[in-house]
């Protein structure tokens, strides 16, 4: 529901603050598609490592638009 309520659409640039392990960032990435961009931020370096690890294991092209 959060992604739906965000109003994000194809081609948008979005920010996921306190992204944790990246779950919401992945969903947002699917919503904005390959022409969009997702910036994922977190104060915990360990959580960012978890998110990056999860990103490298996923195969959808849209997941490459997450920084």
PDB file of N, H, CA, C and O in Angstrom:
ATOM      1  N   UNK A   1       0.827  -1.190   0.000  1.00  0.00           N
ATOM      2  CA  UNK A   1       0.000   0.000   0.000  1.00  0.00           C
ATOM      3  C   UNK A   1       0.872   1.253   0.000  1.00  0.00           C
ATOM      4  O   UNK A   1       0.511   2.267  -0.598  1.00  0.00           O
ATOM      5  N   UNK A   2       2.000   1.179   0.661  1.00  0.00           N
ATOM      6  H   UNK A   2       2.293   0.356   1.147  1.00  0.00           H
ATOM      7  CA  UNK A   2       2.884   2.346   0.724  1.00  0.00           C
ATOM      8  C   UNK A   2       3.316   2.779  -0.665  1.00  0.00           C
ATOM      9  O   UNK A   2       3.299   3.970  -0.979  1.00  0.00           O
ATOM     10  N   UNK A   3       3.700   1.827  -1.495  1.00  0.00           N
ATOM     11  H   UNK A   3       3.713   0.860  -1.239  1.00  0.00           H
ATOM     12  CA  UNK A   3       4.130   2.150  -2.855  1.00  0.00           C
ATOM     13  C   UNK A   3       2.963   2.744  -3.639  1.00  0.00           C
ATOM     14  O   UNK A   3       3.137   3.714  -4.376  1.00  0.00           O
ATOM     15  N   UNK A   4       1.809   2.178  -3.486  1.00  0.00           N
ATOM     16  H   UNK A   4       1.668   1.389  -2.887  1.00  0.00           H
ATOM     17  CA  UNK A   4       0.625   2.694  -4.175  1.00  0.00           C
ATOM     18  C   UNK A   4       0.310   4.122  -3.738  1.00  0.00           C
ATOM     19  O   UNK A   4       0.018   4.981  -4.570  1.00  0.00           O
ATOM     20  N   UNK A   5       0.368   4.368  -2.449  1.00  0.00           N
ATOM     21  H   UNK A   5       0.605   3.670  -1.773  1.00  0.00           H
ATOM     22  CA  UNK A   5       0.078   5.700  -1.911  1.00  0.00           C
ATOM     23  C   UNK A   5       1.161   6.721  -2.242  1.00  0.00           C
ATOM     24  O   UNK A   5       0.909   7.925  -2.200  1.00  0.00           O
ATOM     25  N   UNK A   6       2.362   6.252  -2.571  1.00  0.00           N
ATOM     26  H   UNK A   6       2.566   5.273  -2.606  1.00  0.00           H
ATOM     27  CA  UNK A   6       3.463   7.180  -2.855  1.00  0.00           C
ATOM     28  C   UNK A   6       3.200   8.013  -4.100  1.00  0.00           C
ATOM     29  O   UNK A   6       3.728   9.116  -4.236  1.00  0.00           O
ATOM     30  N   UNK A   7       2.397   7.496  -4.993  1.00  0.00           N
ATOM     31  H   UNK A   7       1.968   6.600  -4.882  1.00  0.00           H
ATOM     32  CA  UNK A   7       2.126   8.216  -6.234  1.00  0.00           C
ATOM     33  C   UNK A   7       3.234   8.039  -7.264  1.00  0.00           C
ATOM     34  O   UNK A   7       3.182   8.644  -8.335  1.00  0.00           O
ATOM     35  N   UNK A   8       4.239   7.216  -6.955  1.00  0.00           N
ATOM     36  H   UNK A   8       4.281   6.725  -6.085  1.00  0.00           H
ATOM     37  CA  UNK A   8       5.339   6.978  -7.898  1.00  0.00           C
ATOM     38  C   UNK A   8       4.796   6.334  -9.164  1.00  0.00           C
ATOM     39  O   UNK A   8       3.911   5.479  -9.129  1.00  0.00           O
ATOM     40  N   UNK A   9       5.356   6.773 -10.276  1.00  0.00           N
ATOM     41  H   UNK A   9       6.076   7.467 -10.304  1.00  0.00           H
ATOM     42  CA  UNK A   9       4.931   6.217 -11.564  1.00  0.00           C
ATOM     43  C   UNK A   9       6.147   6.017 -12.459  1.00  0.00           C
ATOM     44  O   UNK A   9       7.246   6.465 -12.131  1.00  0.00           O
ATOM     45  N   UNK A  10       5.952   5.359 -13.562  1.00  0.00           N
ATOM     46  H   UNK A  10       5.060   4.995 -13.828  1.00  0.00           H
ATOM     47  CA  UNK A  10       7.007   5.049 -14.520  1.00  0.00           C
ATOM     48  C   UNK A  10       7.859   6.293 -14.814  1.00  0.00           C
ATOM     49  O   UNK A  10       7.337   7.352 -15.161  1.00  0.00           O
ATOM     50  N   UNK A  11       9.172   6.139 -14.668  1.00  0.00           N
ATOM     51  H   UNK A  11       9.597   5.279 -14.386  1.00  0.00           H
ATOM     52  CA  UNK A  11      10.105   7.212 -14.988  1.00  0.00           C
ATOM     53  C   UNK A  11      10.417   8.165 -13.855  1.00  0.00           C
ATOM     54  O   UNK A  11      11.289   9.021 -14.004  1.00  0.00           O
ATOM     55  N   UNK A  12       9.733   8.047 -12.722  1.00  0.00           N
ATOM     56  H   UNK A  12       9.024   7.352 -12.600  1.00  0.00           H
ATOM     57  CA  UNK A  12       9.975   8.948 -11.583  1.00  0.00           C
ATOM     58  C   UNK A  12      11.295   8.652 -10.888  1.00  0.00           C
ATOM     59  O   UNK A  12      11.867   7.573 -11.039  1.00  0.00           O
ATOM     60  N   UNK A  13      11.763   9.624 -10.127  1.00  0.00           N
ATOM     61  H   UNK A  13      11.299  10.501 -10.003  1.00  0.00           H
ATOM     62  CA  UNK A  13      12.893   9.453  -9.217  1.00  0.00           C
ATOM     63  C   UNK A  13      12.331   9.514  -7.804  1.00  0.00           C
ATOM     64  O   UNK A  13      11.615  10.453  -7.456  1.00  0.00           O
ATOM     65  N   UNK A  14      12.656   8.511  -6.991  1.00  0.00           N
ATOM     66  H   UNK A  14      13.238   7.748  -7.274  1.00  0.00           H
ATOM     67  CA  UNK A  14      12.110   8.443  -5.634  1.00  0.00           C
ATOM     68  C   UNK A  14      13.225   8.223  -4.617  1.00  0.00           C
ATOM     69  O   UNK A  14      14.320   7.775  -4.956  1.00  0.00           O
ATOM     70  N   UNK A  15      12.924   8.546  -3.375  1.00  0.00           N
ATOM     71  H   UNK A  15      12.034   8.910  -3.099  1.00  0.00           H
ATOM     72  CA  UNK A  15      13.873   8.419  -2.279  1.00  0.00           C
ATOM     73  C   UNK A  15      13.277   7.534  -1.200  1.00  0.00           C
ATOM     74  O   UNK A  15      12.170   7.784  -0.723  1.00  0.00           O
ATOM     75  N   UNK A  16      14.009   6.503  -0.819  1.00  0.00           N
ATOM     76  H   UNK A  16      14.908   6.300  -1.206  1.00  0.00           H
ATOM     77  CA  UNK A  16      13.611   5.618   0.283  1.00  0.00           C
ATOM     78  C   UNK A  16      14.540   5.923   1.454  1.00  0.00           C
ATOM     79  O   UNK A  16      15.693   5.494   1.468  1.00  0.00           O
ATOM     80  N   UNK A  17      14.033   6.662   2.428  1.00  0.00           N
ATOM     81  H   UNK A  17      13.096   7.011   2.417  1.00  0.00           H
ATOM     82  CA  UNK A  17      14.817   7.044   3.609  1.00  0.00           C
ATOM     83  C   UNK A  17      14.665   5.946   4.657  1.00  0.00           C
ATOM     84  O   UNK A  17      13.562   5.450   4.886  1.00  0.00           O
ATOM     85  N   UNK A  18      15.759   5.572   5.285  1.00  0.00           N
ATOM     86  H   UNK A  18      16.655   5.975   5.099  1.00  0.00           H
ATOM     87  CA  UNK A  18      15.796   4.452   6.232  1.00  0.00           C
ATOM     88  C   UNK A  18      15.365   3.171   5.516  1.00  0.00           C
ATOM     89  O   UNK A  18      14.431   2.489   5.938  1.00  0.00           O
ATOM     90  N   UNK A  19      16.063   2.863   4.430  1.00  0.00           N
ATOM     91  H   UNK A  19      16.822   3.417   4.087  1.00  0.00           H
ATOM     92  CA  UNK A  19      15.674   1.750   3.553  1.00  0.00           C
ATOM     93  C   UNK A  19      15.877   0.378   4.172  1.00  0.00           C
ATOM     94  O   UNK A  19      15.297  -0.598   3.697  1.00  0.00           O
ATOM     95  N   UNK A  20      16.689   0.277   5.225  1.00  0.00           N
ATOM     96  H   UNK A  20      17.161   1.070   5.611  1.00  0.00           H
ATOM     97  CA  UNK A  20      16.904  -1.024   5.856  1.00  0.00           C
ATOM     98  C   UNK A  20      17.469  -2.022   4.877  1.00  0.00           C
ATOM     99  O   UNK A  20      18.487  -1.757   4.238  1.00  0.00           O
ATOM    100  N   UNK A  21      16.828  -3.164   4.750  1.00  0.00           N
ATOM    101  H   UNK A  21      16.001  -3.380   5.269  1.00  0.00           H
ATOM    102  CA  UNK A  21      17.322  -4.221   3.862  1.00  0.00           C
ATOM    103  C   UNK A  21      16.871  -4.040   2.415  1.00  0.00           C
ATOM    104  O   UNK A  21      17.164  -4.885   1.568  1.00  0.00           O
ATOM    105  N   UNK A  22      16.172  -2.965   2.126  1.00  0.00           N
ATOM    106  H   UNK A  22      15.934  -2.279   2.814  1.00  0.00           H
ATOM    107  CA  UNK A  22      15.824  -2.621   0.749  1.00  0.00           C
ATOM    108  C   UNK A  22      14.488  -3.089   0.233  1.00  0.00           C
ATOM    109  O   UNK A  22      14.191  -2.891  -0.945  1.00  0.00           O
ATOM    110  N   UNK A  23      13.673  -3.701   1.061  1.00  0.00           N
ATOM    111  H   UNK A  23      13.914  -3.862   2.018  1.00  0.00           H
ATOM    112  CA  UNK A  23      12.404  -4.258   0.586  1.00  0.00           C
ATOM    113  C   UNK A  23      11.528  -3.232  -0.134  1.00  0.00           C
ATOM    114  O   UNK A  23      11.017  -3.504  -1.220  1.00  0.00           O
ATOM    115  N   UNK A  24      11.359  -2.079   0.456  1.00  0.00           N
ATOM    116  H   UNK A  24      11.775  -1.858   1.338  1.00  0.00           H
ATOM    117  CA  UNK A  24      10.529  -1.040  -0.153  1.00  0.00           C
ATOM    118  C   UNK A  24      11.211  -0.473  -1.404  1.00  0.00           C
ATOM    119  O   UNK A  24      10.538  -0.155  -2.384  1.00  0.00           O
ATOM    120  N   UNK A  25      12.521  -0.349  -1.374  1.00  0.00           N
ATOM    121  H   UNK A  25      13.067  -0.607  -0.577  1.00  0.00           H
ATOM    122  CA  UNK A  25      13.263   0.149  -2.539  1.00  0.00           C
ATOM    123  C   UNK A  25      13.047  -0.763  -3.749  1.00  0.00           C
ATOM    124  O   UNK A  25      12.911  -0.277  -4.872  1.00  0.00           O
ATOM    125  N   UNK A  26      13.015  -2.080  -3.528  1.00  0.00           N
ATOM    126  H   UNK A  26      13.126  -2.475  -2.616  1.00  0.00           H
ATOM    127  CA  UNK A  26      12.779  -3.010  -4.633  1.00  0.00           C
ATOM    128  C   UNK A  26      11.377  -2.826  -5.201  1.00  0.00           C
ATOM    129  O   UNK A  26      11.194  -2.832  -6.419  1.00  0.00           O
ATOM    130  N   UNK A  27      10.402  -2.666  -4.340  1.00  0.00           N
ATOM    131  H   UNK A  27      10.550  -2.661  -3.351  1.00  0.00           H
ATOM    132  CA  UNK A  27       9.027  -2.447  -4.812  1.00  0.00           C
ATOM    133  C   UNK A  27       8.902  -1.121  -5.559  1.00  0.00           C
ATOM    134  O   UNK A  27       8.232  -1.043  -6.589  1.00  0.00           O
ATOM    135  N   UNK A  28       9.547  -0.086  -5.039  1.00  0.00           N
ATOM    136  H   UNK A  28      10.091  -0.149  -4.203  1.00  0.00           H
ATOM    137  CA  UNK A  28       9.530   1.212  -5.719  1.00  0.00           C
ATOM    138  C   UNK A  28      10.213   1.116  -7.080  1.00  0.00           C
ATOM    139  O   UNK A  28       9.768   1.735  -8.046  1.00  0.00           O
ATOM    140  N   UNK A  29      11.283   0.348  -7.156  1.00  0.00           N
ATOM    141  H   UNK A  29      11.645  -0.155  -6.372  1.00  0.00           H
ATOM    142  CA  UNK A  29      12.004   0.170  -8.412  1.00  0.00           C
ATOM    143  C   UNK A  29      11.106  -0.454  -9.474  1.00  0.00           C
ATOM    144  O   UNK A  29      11.132  -0.056 -10.638  1.00  0.00           O
ATOM    145  N   UNK A  30      10.319  -1.427  -9.060  1.00  0.00           N
ATOM    146  H   UNK A  30      10.298  -1.750  -8.114  1.00  0.00           H
ATOM    147  CA  UNK A  30       9.378  -2.046 -10.004  1.00  0.00           C
ATOM    148  C   UNK A  30       8.351  -1.025 -10.479  1.00  0.00           C
ATOM    149  O   UNK A  30       7.937  -1.051 -11.638  1.00  0.00           O
ATOM    150  N   UNK A  31       7.945  -0.137  -9.599  1.00  0.00           N
ATOM    151  H   UNK A  31       8.281  -0.116  -8.658  1.00  0.00           H
ATOM    152  CA  UNK A  31       6.927   0.867  -9.931  1.00  0.00           C
ATOM    153  C   UNK A  31       7.470   1.915 -10.907  1.00  0.00           C
ATOM    154  O   UNK A  31       6.781   2.282 -11.859  1.00  0.00           O
ATOM    155  N   UNK A  32       8.704   2.404 -10.683  1.00  0.00           N
ATOM    156  H   UNK A  32       9.264   2.106  -9.909  1.00  0.00           H
ATOM    157  CA  UNK A  32       9.259   3.459 -11.547  1.00  0.00           C
ATOM    158  C   UNK A  32       9.889   2.891 -12.812  1.00  0.00           C
ATOM    159  O   UNK A  32      10.140   3.628 -13.766  1.00  0.00           O
ATOM    160  N   UNK A  33      10.143   1.591 -12.825  1.00  0.00           N
ATOM    161  H   UNK A  33       9.938   0.993 -12.051  1.00  0.00           H
ATOM    162  CA  UNK A  33      10.638   0.937 -14.029  1.00  0.00           C
ATOM    163  C   UNK A  33      12.075   1.277 -14.370  1.00  0.00           C
ATOM    164  O   UNK A  33      12.781   1.932 -13.603  1.00  0.00           O
ATOM    165  N   UNK A  34      12.495   0.808 -15.560  1.00  0.00           N
ATOM    166  H   UNK A  34      11.921   0.276 -16.182  1.00  0.00           H
ATOM    167  CA  UNK A  34      13.897   0.970 -15.952  1.00  0.00           C
ATOM    168  C   UNK A  34      14.263   2.415 -16.284  1.00  0.00           C
ATOM    169  O   UNK A  34      15.444   2.764 -16.305  1.00  0.00           O
ATOM    170  N   UNK A  35      13.273   3.247 -16.540  1.00  0.00           N
ATOM    171  H   UNK A  35      12.315   2.963 -16.523  1.00  0.00           H
ATOM    172  CA  UNK A  35      13.548   4.659 -16.832  1.00  0.00           C
ATOM    173  C   UNK A  35      13.509   5.527 -15.583  1.00  0.00           C
ATOM    174  O   UNK A  35      13.781   6.726 -15.655  1.00  0.00           O
ATOM    175  N   UNK A  36      13.178   4.945 -14.451  1.00  0.00           N
ATOM    176  H   UNK A  36      12.958   3.971 -14.393  1.00  0.00           H
ATOM    177  CA  UNK A  36      13.143   5.680 -13.191  1.00  0.00           C
ATOM    178  C   UNK A  36      14.408   5.471 -12.390  1.00  0.00           C
ATOM    179  O   UNK A  36      15.347   4.813 -12.838  1.00  0.00           O
ATOM    180  N   UNK A  37      14.421   6.042 -11.194  1.00  0.00           N
ATOM    181  H   UNK A  37      13.658   6.576 -10.829  1.00  0.00           H
ATOM    182  CA  UNK A  37      15.593   5.955 -10.321  1.00  0.00           C
ATOM    183  C   UNK A  37      15.111   5.882  -8.882  1.00  0.00           C
ATOM    184  O   UNK A  37      14.167   6.572  -8.497  1.00  0.00           O
ATOM    185  N   UNK A  38      15.772   5.032  -8.085  1.00  0.00           N
ATOM    186  H   UNK A  38      16.539   4.471  -8.398  1.00  0.00           H
ATOM    187  CA  UNK A  38      15.467   4.921  -6.659  1.00  0.00           C
ATOM    188  C   UNK A  38      16.753   5.180  -5.884  1.00  0.00           C
ATOM    189  O   UNK A  38      17.769   4.527  -6.120  1.00  0.00           O
ATOM    190  N   UNK A  39      16.708   6.125  -4.968  1.00  0.00           N
ATOM    191  H   UNK A  39      15.883   6.656  -4.776  1.00  0.00           H
ATOM    192  CA  UNK A  39      17.817   6.378  -4.064  1.00  0.00           C
ATOM    193  C   UNK A  39      17.433   5.811  -2.709  1.00  0.00           C
ATOM    194  O   UNK A  39      16.420   6.201  -2.129  1.00  0.00           O
ATOM    195  N   UNK A  40      18.245   4.890  -2.208  1.00  0.00           N
ATOM    196  H   UNK A  40      19.068   4.573  -2.679  1.00  0.00           H
ATOM    197  CA  UNK A  40      17.972   4.224  -0.936  1.00  0.00           C
ATOM    198  C   UNK A  40      19.018   4.660   0.089  1.00  0.00           C
ATOM    199  O   UNK A  40      20.216   4.462  -0.115  1.00  0.00           O
ATOM    200  N   UNK A  41      18.561   5.249   1.183  1.00  0.00           N
ATOM    201  H   UNK A  41      17.588   5.409   1.348  1.00  0.00           H
ATOM    202  CA  UNK A  41      19.454   5.746   2.230  1.00  0.00           C
ATOM    203  C   UNK A  41      19.168   5.059   3.554  1.00  0.00           C
ATOM    204  O   UNK A  41      18.024   4.718   3.856  1.00  0.00           O
ATOM    205  N   UNK A  42      20.215   4.860   4.338  1.00  0.00           N
ATOM    206  H   UNK A  42      21.144   5.137   4.093  1.00  0.00           H
ATOM    207  CA  UNK A  42      20.038   4.335   5.682  1.00  0.00           C
ATOM    208  C   UNK A  42      21.239   4.744   6.518  1.00  0.00           C
ATOM    209  O   UNK A  42      22.351   4.836   5.999  1.00  0.00           O
ATOM    210  N   UNK A  43      21.029   4.988   7.799  1.00  0.00           N
ATOM    211  H   UNK A  43      20.126   4.913   8.221  1.00  0.00           H
ATOM    212  CA  UNK A  43      22.125   5.367   8.692  1.00  0.00           C
ATOM    213  C   UNK A  43      22.963   4.158   9.103  1.00  0.00           C
ATOM    214  O   UNK A  43      24.064   4.317   9.631  1.00  0.00           O
ATOM    215  N   UNK A  44      22.454   2.963   8.867  1.00  0.00           N
ATOM    216  H   UNK A  44      21.560   2.833   8.438  1.00  0.00           H
ATOM    217  CA  UNK A  44      23.149   1.729   9.248  1.00  0.00           C
ATOM    218  C   UNK A  44      23.907   1.147   8.051  1.00  0.00           C
ATOM    219  O   UNK A  44      23.301   0.678   7.087  1.00  0.00           O
ATOM    220  N   UNK A  45      25.217   1.184   8.127  1.00  0.00           N
ATOM    221  H   UNK A  45      25.709   1.564   8.910  1.00  0.00           H
ATOM    222  CA  UNK A  45      26.053   0.636   7.061  1.00  0.00           C
ATOM    223  C   UNK A  45      25.774  -0.854   6.858  1.00  0.00           C
ATOM    224  O   UNK A  45      25.805  -1.345   5.729  1.00  0.00           O
ATOM    225  N   UNK A  46      25.505  -1.565   7.939  1.00  0.00           N
ATOM    226  H   UNK A  46      25.480  -1.166   8.856  1.00  0.00           H
ATOM    227  CA  UNK A  46      25.223  -2.994   7.851  1.00  0.00           C
ATOM    228  C   UNK A  46      23.949  -3.263   7.045  1.00  0.00           C
ATOM    229  O   UNK A  46      23.905  -4.180   6.225  1.00  0.00           O
ATOM    230  N   UNK A  47      22.917  -2.453   7.289  1.00  0.00           N
ATOM    231  H   UNK A  47      22.953  -1.708   7.955  1.00  0.00           H
ATOM    232  CA  UNK A  47      21.663  -2.621   6.537  1.00  0.00           C
ATOM    233  C   UNK A  47      21.881  -2.322   5.058  1.00  0.00           C
ATOM    234  O   UNK A  47      21.314  -3.002   4.203  1.00  0.00           O
ATOM    235  N   UNK A  48      22.694  -1.313   4.746  1.00  0.00           N
ATOM    236  H   UNK A  48      23.155  -0.761   5.441  1.00  0.00           H
ATOM    237  CA  UNK A  48      22.987  -1.009   3.351  1.00  0.00           C
ATOM    238  C   UNK A  48      23.722  -2.166   2.678  1.00  0.00           C
ATOM    239  O   UNK A  48      23.497  -2.439   1.499  1.00  0.00           O
ATOM    240  N   UNK A  49      24.585  -2.836   3.407  1.00  0.00           N
ATOM    241  H   UNK A  49      24.768  -2.614   4.364  1.00  0.00           H
ATOM    242  CA  UNK A  49      25.275  -4.001   2.862  1.00  0.00           C
ATOM    243  C   UNK A  49      24.282  -5.134   2.575  1.00  0.00           C
ATOM    244  O   UNK A  49      24.396  -5.823   1.562  1.00  0.00           O
ATOM    245  N   UNK A  50      23.319  -5.318   3.464  1.00  0.00           N
ATOM    246  H   UNK A  50      23.226  -4.758   4.287  1.00  0.00           H
ATOM    247  CA  UNK A  50      22.277  -6.336   3.241  1.00  0.00           C
ATOM    248  C   UNK A  50      21.479  -5.992   1.979  1.00  0.00           C
ATOM    249  O   UNK A  50      21.228  -6.859   1.143  1.00  0.00           O
ATOM    250  N   UNK A  51      21.085  -4.727   1.850  1.00  0.00           N
ATOM    251  H   UNK A  51      21.290  -4.023   2.529  1.00  0.00           H
ATOM    252  CA  UNK A  51      20.315  -4.301   0.680  1.00  0.00           C
ATOM    253  C   UNK A  51      21.120  -4.489  -0.600  1.00  0.00           C
ATOM    254  O   UNK A  51      20.586  -4.967  -1.601  1.00  0.00           O
ATOM    255  N   UNK A  52      22.391  -4.120  -0.578  1.00  0.00           N
ATOM    256  H   UNK A  52      22.824  -3.732   0.236  1.00  0.00           H
ATOM    257  CA  UNK A  52      23.247  -4.273  -1.758  1.00  0.00           C
ATOM    258  C   UNK A  52      23.413  -5.746  -2.126  1.00  0.00           C
ATOM    259  O   UNK A  52      23.419  -6.101  -3.304  1.00  0.00           O
ATOM    260  N   UNK A  53      23.546  -6.588  -1.126  1.00  0.00           N
ATOM    261  H   UNK A  53      23.541  -6.300  -0.168  1.00  0.00           H
ATOM    262  CA  UNK A  53      23.680  -8.022  -1.360  1.00  0.00           C
ATOM    263  C   UNK A  53      22.412  -8.580  -2.001  1.00  0.00           C
ATOM    264  O   UNK A  53      22.477  -9.376  -2.938  1.00  0.00           O
ATOM    265  N   UNK A  54      21.277  -8.161  -1.495  1.00  0.00           N
ATOM    266  H   UNK A  54      21.224  -7.514  -0.734  1.00  0.00           H
ATOM    267  CA  UNK A  54      19.993  -8.606  -2.054  1.00  0.00           C
ATOM    268  C   UNK A  54      19.840  -8.114  -3.492  1.00  0.00           C
ATOM    269  O   UNK A  54      19.328  -8.831  -4.352  1.00  0.00           O
ATOM    270  N   UNK A  55      20.291  -6.876  -3.743  1.00  0.00           N
ATOM    271  H   UNK A  55      20.707  -6.294  -3.045  1.00  0.00           H
ATOM    272  CA  UNK A  55      20.185  -6.309  -5.084  1.00  0.00           C
ATOM    273  C   UNK A  55      21.017  -7.116  -6.082  1.00  0.00           C
ATOM    274  O   UNK A  55      20.568  -7.370  -7.200  1.00  0.00           O
ATOM    275  N   UNK A  56      22.211  -7.514  -5.689  1.00  0.00           N
ATOM    276  H   UNK A  56      22.576  -7.307  -4.781  1.00  0.00           H
ATOM    277  CA  UNK A  56      23.087  -8.244  -6.608  1.00  0.00           C
ATOM    278  C   UNK A  56      22.565  -9.644  -6.933  1.00  0.00           C
ATOM    279  O   UNK A  56      22.958 -10.234  -7.940  1.00  0.00           O
ATOM    280  N   UNK A  57      21.678 -10.180  -6.081  1.00  0.00           N
ATOM    281  H   UNK A  57      21.359  -9.701  -5.263  1.00  0.00           H
ATOM    282  CA  UNK A  57      21.134 -11.517  -6.293  1.00  0.00           C
ATOM    283  C   UNK A  57      19.827 -11.523  -7.090  1.00  0.00           C
ATOM    284  O   UNK A  57      19.324 -12.586  -7.454  1.00  0.00           O
ATOM    285  N   UNK A  58      19.285 -10.349  -7.357  1.00  0.00           N
ATOM    286  H   UNK A  58      19.694  -9.485  -7.061  1.00  0.00           H
ATOM    287  CA  UNK A  58      18.006 -10.260  -8.071  1.00  0.00           C
ATOM    288  C   UNK A  58      18.244  -9.975  -9.545  1.00  0.00           C
ATOM    289  O   UNK A  58      19.204  -9.294  -9.906  1.00  0.00           O
ATOM    290  N   UNK A  59      17.374 -10.494 -10.386  1.00  0.00           N
ATOM    291  H   UNK A  59      16.595 -11.047 -10.092  1.00  0.00           H
ATOM    292  CA  UNK A  59      17.638 -10.440 -11.820  1.00  0.00           C
ATOM    293  C   UNK A  59      16.818  -9.431 -12.616  1.00  0.00           C
ATOM    294  O   UNK A  59      17.128  -9.194 -13.784  1.00  0.00           O
ATOM    295  N   UNK A  60      15.794  -8.832 -12.039  1.00  0.00           N
ATOM    296  H   UNK A  60      15.542  -9.024 -11.091  1.00  0.00           H
ATOM    297  CA  UNK A  60      14.984  -7.883 -12.808  1.00  0.00           C
ATOM    298  C   UNK A  60      15.828  -6.665 -13.196  1.00  0.00           C
ATOM    299  O   UNK A  60      16.576  -6.131 -12.377  1.00  0.00           O
ATOM    300  N   UNK A  61      15.701  -6.243 -14.426  1.00  0.00           N
ATOM    301  H   UNK A  61      15.093  -6.677 -15.091  1.00  0.00           H
ATOM    302  CA  UNK A  61      16.464  -5.106 -14.929  1.00  0.00           C
ATOM    303  C   UNK A  61      16.194  -3.839 -14.133  1.00  0.00           C
ATOM    304  O   UNK A  61      17.106  -3.037 -13.932  1.00  0.00           O
ATOM    305  N   UNK A  62      14.981  -3.644 -13.683  1.00  0.00           N
ATOM    306  H   UNK A  62      14.241  -4.296 -13.846  1.00  0.00           H
ATOM    307  CA  UNK A  62      14.631  -2.423 -12.943  1.00  0.00           C
ATOM    308  C   UNK A  62      15.401  -2.309 -11.629  1.00  0.00           C
ATOM    309  O   UNK A  62      15.555  -1.201 -11.114  1.00  0.00           O
ATOM    310  N   UNK A  63      15.884  -3.408 -11.076  1.00  0.00           N
ATOM    311  H   UNK A  63      15.759  -4.308 -11.494  1.00  0.00           H
ATOM    312  CA  UNK A  63      16.621  -3.341  -9.806  1.00  0.00           C
ATOM    313  C   UNK A  63      17.984  -2.691  -9.957  1.00  0.00           C
ATOM    314  O   UNK A  63      18.617  -2.333  -8.964  1.00  0.00           O
ATOM    315  N   UNK A  64      18.442  -2.536 -11.198  1.00  0.00           N
ATOM    316  H   UNK A  64      17.928  -2.827 -12.005  1.00  0.00           H
ATOM    317  CA  UNK A  64      19.723  -1.868 -11.433  1.00  0.00           C
ATOM    318  C   UNK A  64      19.603  -0.356 -11.274  1.00  0.00           C
ATOM    319  O   UNK A  64      20.618   0.340 -11.246  1.00  0.00           O
ATOM    320  N   UNK A  65      18.387   0.161 -11.169  1.00  0.00           N
ATOM    321  H   UNK A  65      17.563  -0.405 -11.191  1.00  0.00           H
ATOM    322  CA  UNK A  65      18.203   1.605 -11.031  1.00  0.00           C
ATOM    323  C   UNK A  65      18.213   2.072  -9.578  1.00  0.00           C
ATOM    324  O   UNK A  65      17.872   3.221  -9.296  1.00  0.00           O
ATOM    325  N   UNK A  66      18.597   1.196  -8.657  1.00  0.00           N
ATOM    326  H   UNK A  66      18.873   0.263  -8.886  1.00  0.00           H
ATOM    327  CA  UNK A  66      18.659   1.547  -7.236  1.00  0.00           C
ATOM    328  C   UNK A  66      20.089   1.911  -6.867  1.00  0.00           C
ATOM    329  O   UNK A  66      21.024   1.155  -7.131  1.00  0.00           O
ATOM    330  N   UNK A  67      20.244   3.070  -6.258  1.00  0.00           N
ATOM    331  H   UNK A  67      19.485   3.684  -6.043  1.00  0.00           H
ATOM    332  CA  UNK A  67      21.545   3.487  -5.738  1.00  0.00           C
ATOM    333  C   UNK A  67      21.455   3.638  -4.248  1.00  0.00           C
ATOM    334  O   UNK A  67      22.444   3.985  -3.602  1.00  0.00           O
TER     335      UNK A  67
END
